Amino acid sequence: MATSSLPSPPRAPGRVEHRLAWLDNLRIALTVLVVLHHAAQPYGPADWWYIEGQPHAGALATLSAVDGAFFMSLFFFVSAVLVPNSYARRGAWPFLKSRLIRLGVPVVVGALTIVPGLLHAYYLHYRRYPPIPFPRYYTDVYLGLGEKPPDWTGPSWPDLQFAHLWFIQNLLAYSVLYVLCRQVGRVLRRRHSERVRSERPAPGHRALLWLTAAIAVTTFLVRLRYPLDKWVPFLDFLQIEPARLPQYATFFTLGVLAHRHDWLERFDARTGWIWLSGGLAGVALLFAIGAEAGCFGPGGFNGPAALWAAYDSALCVSLSVGLLMLFREAVTRTSRLSIELAADSYGVYIVHLPLVVAVQYYLADRGLSAVGAWAVVSVLVVPAAFLLAAGLRRLLGLRRVL
């Protein structure tokens, strides 16, 4: 995002391919980080998860807090960078149709197949209700066609939810908003045809500081009512976490602007390295303090909430800026393996969660430490998820989706 204000040099042949190669490498890394993050869920943070009563480690709680501060925001940014080209190639309606197929279908199918299986296992092990077979759970509890138990433990009724597919669901909503904005902009340009759109200089240190401050203030205000890990249904369909919404919406918008103004190619490396150093220092400080020193992400009108909103936002911007620079400058190599992994990464995001939870159930009560269990889950699931995604992607009926 931050770049020098110098004009961008002419692009040599293969320049776009070079850019997409390092973006693909970043996307692979973020996908692996998602798997590692979910592998740590029952062993570190105090968040709800599909398995309970496991050993905990403060380092994994800190790792989860660091991940949560930036990685999905950066995912939104990377996804948004690719949106304008797709829109330009297809046009408004074909673009929306392709988004509905590639994003909408996995959300619906996953919510009707993957998620109910996970929640049925949770119902049997932790709900403390009489066990019921999956078909009855699916209709009565998951879809809510049965009578709600008077002592229902929540968090919502019915159990129907989208789990990790919230990202794909939100990305679809942002894509729809992007098309609407393009259509409105098209009308305005017709009315004001004399206006010439100028290239915006990419943000440097000052702009990034203002960006961090704006996200921090907005985040703090939102978290007065919605603390971290509080999910709400929007229009009874869209599953959102308001506490993270300022970051996600901002980074999706920045991804679109980065493509339009060629910020990724014109990025000032010195700016990126400075922000990466600051982000890594912030991460090191969190691990030095330790998760036991306090709870990450408090809400309300108080000092700790304001401090964490500022710290969380600073990590979000610095690590995102820094990793974009790191991959652009140092992780540019491509190979047949990296091309395959990049092609499979979207499928990995969709299918990894049941694999993670299945291994976590298998390891329960086997005497492993929290870090040991997390390591085993990570080592087993990362390659298994990529192999599964690669196989599914080659099925004729799934090629357009995965």
PyMOL commands that set and color helices and strands:
alter all, ss='L'
color gray80, all
select helices_A, chain A and resi 15-43+58-81+83-90+92-112+114-126+134-142+163-191+205-222+242-260+269-289+291-293+303-330+336-363+370-393+396-398
alter helices_A, ss='H'
color red, helices_A
select strands_A, chain A and resi 232-234+238-240
alter strands_A, ss='S'
color yellow, strands_A
deselect
rebuild
show_as cartoon
